[in-house]
Amino acid sequence: MHRGKGMKFVGDSRVPAERKPNIPKDYSEYPGKTEAFWPNFLLKEWMVGAVFLIGYLSLTIAHPSPLERIADPTDTAYIPLPDWYFLFLYQLLKYSYASGPYTVIGALVIPGLAFGALMLAPFIDRGPERRPSKRPLATGFMLLSIASVFYLTWESVAHHDWEAAKKQGQIVDVEIDKNSDGYKIAQAQTCTSCHGGELAGGAAAPSLLDSKMSAEEIADVAKNGKGSMPAVFKGTDEELQTLAEFIDGLSE
């Protein structure tokens, strides 16, 4: 074809015989826009991490963890409470449709659907917009999740008996002789099932370590009951006297 007026040179489609490696430009060619990962960027990350670590350690020293007494497997009245970031799941398991025979629904199905919706939100709403108002699905999933977590956490905190929880986990210095006859009678008469193996009480029964009652009053309560406590003692009079004296001696 001969060259003519309407012809233009638009590019060179030739492939070079010698291929050069695709090496990125040096950082010096981008002044003020980039920096080396080592040591510049990594040093900044370490400094920020060190500040947060020191702050966290200072917070743990100023406000130590509220320890409770030694775990007692015989205390069936103890009501555990998870950390604050699990309170919403703890509250969810209190509802009839998510507890008892339906525990799997409250522990796996509902949380799985909620977190699955959050994971699928970026794939469902794939629009180019970045404003929350322009992304209704992703924004709606996020707001619904935040509102649900806040509501369930608030309900768990508002309906929890904090005074009873403080008493049931309170550390006491009273040493109990678990080899004594009085303690063995307390075990045989199922006193430890409500008052705990350490007799420190819980949500279902008060502490017996400082009952403020005489031996006679303790014997009367054990035999005849008092308030919400039924008559539980079924032993002999000698065993009742031994039990009453044992409990009375814990408050001395």
C-alpha positions as CSV (number, residue, x, y, z in Angstrom):
1,M,0.0,0.0,0.0
2,H,1.3,3.4,-0.9
3,R,1.5,6.2,1.6
4,G,-1.3,8.7,1.1
5,K,-2.9,11.7,2.7
6,G,-5.3,9.8,5.0
7,M,-2.7,7.6,6.6
8,K,-1.4,8.3,10.2
9,F,1.2,6.5,12.3
10,V,-0.5,5.4,15.5
11,G,2.0,3.2,17.2
12,D,4.6,0.5,17.1
13,S,3.4,-3.0,17.5
14,R,6.8,-4.6,17.3
15,V,7.8,-6.9,20.1
16,P,11.3,-6.3,21.4
17,A,13.6,-9.2,21.1
18,E,15.2,-8.5,24.5
19,R,12.8,-8.5,27.4
20,K,13.8,-6.4,30.4
21,P,12.6,-7.3,34.0
22,N,9.7,-5.2,35.3
23,I,11.5,-3.5,38.2
24,P,9.6,-0.8,40.0
25,K,11.1,2.7,40.2
26,D,13.2,3.6,43.2
27,Y,11.6,5.4,46.2
28,S,13.7,8.5,45.4
29,E,11.7,9.1,42.2
30,Y,8.6,9.8,44.3
31,P,9.7,12.4,46.9
32,G,7.2,12.9,49.7
33,K,4.7,10.3,48.4
34,T,6.2,7.0,49.4
35,E,8.6,5.6,52.0
36,A,10.6,2.4,52.5
37,F,8.8,-0.3,54.5
38,W,12.1,-1.0,56.4
39,P,12.9,0.8,58.5
40,N,10.7,3.9,58.1
41,F,7.2,2.4,58.0
42,L,7.8,-0.5,60.3
43,L,9.4,1.8,62.9
44,K,6.2,3.9,63.0
45,E,4.1,0.8,63.5
46,W,6.3,-0.4,66.3
47,M,6.1,3.0,68.0
48,V,2.3,3.1,67.8
49,G,2.1,-0.5,69.0
50,A,4.4,0.3,72.0
51,V,2.2,3.2,73.0
52,F,-1.0,1.1,73.0
53,L,0.8,-1.7,74.8
54,I,2.1,0.5,77.6
55,G,-1.4,2.1,77.9
56,Y,-3.0,-1.3,78.1
57,L,-0.6,-2.5,80.8
58,S,-1.1,0.7,82.8
59,L,-4.9,0.1,82.6
60,T,-4.6,-3.4,83.9
61,I,-2.4,-2.3,86.8
62,A,-4.8,0.6,87.8
63,H,-7.9,-1.6,87.4
64,P,-7.0,-5.3,88.1
65,S,-9.4,-8.1,87.1
66,P,-12.1,-8.7,89.7
67,L,-11.2,-12.1,90.9
68,E,-13.8,-14.4,92.6
69,R,-13.5,-17.3,94.9
70,I,-12.3,-20.7,93.7
71,A,-14.7,-22.4,91.4
72,D,-17.0,-24.8,93.2
73,P,-18.5,-27.6,91.0
74,T,-20.9,-28.5,93.7
75,D,-22.5,-25.1,93.7
76,T,-25.4,-25.5,91.4
77,A,-26.8,-22.1,92.3
78,Y,-23.9,-20.2,90.9
79,I,-24.9,-18.0,87.9
80,P,-22.0,-17.3,85.6
81,L,-21.8,-14.1,83.6
82,P,-19.6,-13.8,80.4
83,D,-17.5,-10.8,79.5
84,W,-19.2,-7.7,78.1
85,Y,-18.6,-8.6,74.5
86,F,-20.6,-11.8,74.8
87,L,-23.5,-10.4,76.8
88,F,-25.7,-10.1,73.7
89,L,-25.3,-13.9,73.0
90,Y,-25.9,-14.6,76.7
91,Q,-29.1,-12.6,76.6
92,L,-30.2,-14.3,73.4
93,L,-30.0,-17.7,75.1
94,K,-32.5,-16.5,77.8
95,Y,-35.4,-16.4,75.3
96,S,-37.7,-19.4,74.9
97,Y,-37.2,-19.8,71.2
98,A,-33.4,-19.9,71.6
99,S,-32.9,-21.9,74.8
100,G,-33.7,-25.3,76.2
101,P,-34.4,-27.7,73.3
102,Y,-33.8,-24.8,70.9
103,T,-30.3,-23.9,72.2
104,V,-28.8,-24.7,68.8
105,I,-31.0,-22.0,67.3
106,G,-29.7,-19.4,69.8
107,A,-26.1,-20.5,69.8
108,L,-25.5,-21.3,66.1
109,V,-28.4,-20.5,63.7
110,I,-29.2,-16.9,64.7
111,P,-25.6,-15.7,65.1
112,G,-24.6,-17.6,62.0
113,L,-27.3,-15.8,59.9
114,A,-26.4,-12.5,61.4
115,F,-22.6,-12.8,60.7
116,G,-23.3,-14.4,57.4
117,A,-25.4,-11.4,56.3
118,L,-22.5,-9.1,57.2
119,M,-20.1,-11.2,55.2
120,L,-22.3,-11.3,52.2
121,A,-23.2,-7.6,52.3
122,P,-20.2,-6.5,50.2
123,F,-21.0,-9.1,47.5
124,I,-24.8,-8.3,47.4
125,D,-24.3,-4.6,47.2
126,R,-21.5,-4.2,44.6
127,G,-22.3,-0.7,43.5
128,P,-19.5,1.8,43.0
129,E,-20.9,4.3,45.5
130,R,-19.1,4.8,48.8
131,R,-21.7,6.9,50.6
132,P,-23.7,5.0,53.2
133,S,-26.9,6.6,51.8
134,K,-26.2,5.2,48.4
135,R,-25.6,1.6,49.7
136,P,-28.9,0.7,51.4
137,L,-28.3,-3.0,51.7
138,A,-24.9,-2.9,53.3
139,T,-25.8,0.1,55.5
140,G,-29.1,-1.6,56.6
141,F,-27.3,-4.8,57.5
142,M,-24.7,-3.0,59.6
143,L,-27.3,-0.7,61.4
144,L,-29.5,-3.7,62.2
145,S,-26.6,-5.7,63.6
146,I,-25.4,-2.8,65.7
147,A,-28.9,-2.1,67.1
148,S,-29.4,-5.8,67.9
149,V,-26.1,-6.1,69.7
150,F,-26.7,-2.9,71.7
151,Y,-30.2,-3.9,72.7
152,L,-29.4,-7.4,73.8
153,T,-26.4,-6.2,75.7
154,W,-28.5,-3.6,77.5
155,E,-31.2,-6.1,78.3
156,S,-28.6,-8.5,79.8
157,V,-27.1,-5.7,82.0
158,A,-30.4,-4.3,83.1
159,H,-31.9,-7.6,84.2
160,H,-28.9,-9.0,85.9
161,D,-28.8,-9.1,89.7
162,W,-25.4,-7.5,90.3
163,E,-25.7,-7.6,94.1
164,A,-26.3,-11.3,94.1
165,A,-23.5,-11.9,91.6
166,K,-21.1,-10.0,93.8
167,K,-22.1,-12.0,96.9
168,Q,-21.9,-15.4,95.1
169,G,-18.3,-14.8,93.9
170,Q,-17.1,-13.0,97.0
171,I,-13.8,-14.2,98.4
172,V,-14.0,-15.2,102.1
173,D,-11.2,-16.0,104.5
174,V,-13.1,-18.6,106.5
175,E,-11.5,-22.0,106.4
176,I,-13.9,-24.9,106.4
177,D,-13.0,-28.2,107.8
178,K,-14.4,-30.5,105.2
179,N,-13.5,-33.6,107.2
180,S,-15.6,-32.6,110.2
181,D,-18.8,-34.3,111.0
182,G,-20.8,-31.1,110.6
183,Y,-19.7,-30.6,107.0
184,K,-20.4,-34.3,106.2
185,I,-23.9,-33.9,107.5
186,A,-24.3,-30.7,105.5
187,Q,-23.4,-32.7,102.4
188,A,-25.7,-35.6,103.2
189,Q,-28.6,-33.2,103.8
190,T,-28.0,-31.5,100.4
191,C,-27.1,-28.2,102.1
192,T,-24.1,-27.8,99.7
193,S,-26.3,-28.1,96.6
194,C,-27.8,-24.6,97.3
195,H,-25.3,-23.0,99.6
196,G,-22.2,-24.3,97.7
197,G,-19.4,-26.5,98.6
198,E,-17.7,-23.6,100.4
199,L,-21.1,-22.6,102.0
200,A,-20.6,-19.1,100.6
201,G,-24.1,-19.0,99.1
202,G,-25.2,-17.9,95.7
203,A,-28.2,-16.6,93.8
204,A,-30.5,-19.4,95.2
205,A,-29.3,-19.4,98.8
206,P,-27.5,-17.0,101.2
207,S,-24.1,-17.5,102.7
208,L,-23.7,-19.6,105.8
209,L,-20.3,-18.2,106.7
210,D,-21.8,-15.3,108.6
211,S,-25.4,-16.3,109.3
212,K,-25.9,-13.9,112.3
213,M,-28.0,-16.7,113.9
214,S,-27.6,-18.8,116.9
215,A,-27.3,-22.6,116.8
216,E,-30.9,-22.9,118.0
217,E,-32.1,-20.6,115.2
218,I,-30.1,-22.5,112.6
219,A,-31.5,-25.8,113.7
220,D,-35.1,-24.5,113.5
221,V,-34.6,-23.2,110.0
222,A,-33.0,-26.4,108.8
223,K,-35.8,-28.5,110.3
224,N,-38.8,-26.3,109.6
225,G,-37.7,-24.0,106.8
226,K,-37.9,-20.3,106.5
227,G,-39.3,-18.0,103.7
228,S,-38.4,-19.6,100.4
229,M,-36.3,-22.2,102.0
230,P,-38.1,-25.5,102.6
231,A,-37.6,-28.0,105.4
232,V,-34.6,-30.0,104.1
233,F,-33.2,-31.7,107.2
234,K,-34.2,-35.3,107.5
235,G,-31.7,-36.6,110.0
236,T,-31.6,-37.3,113.7
237,D,-31.7,-34.7,116.5
238,E,-28.0,-35.4,117.3
239,E,-27.1,-34.7,113.6
240,L,-29.2,-31.6,113.6
241,Q,-27.4,-30.3,116.7
242,T,-24.0,-31.1,115.2
243,L,-24.9,-29.3,112.0
244,A,-26.2,-26.3,113.8
245,E,-23.1,-26.0,115.9
246,F,-20.9,-26.4,112.9
247,I,-22.6,-23.6,110.9
248,D,-22.7,-21.4,114.0
249,G,-19.0,-21.9,114.4
250,L,-18.3,-20.5,110.9
251,S,-19.3,-17.0,112.0
252,E,-17.1,-16.9,115.0
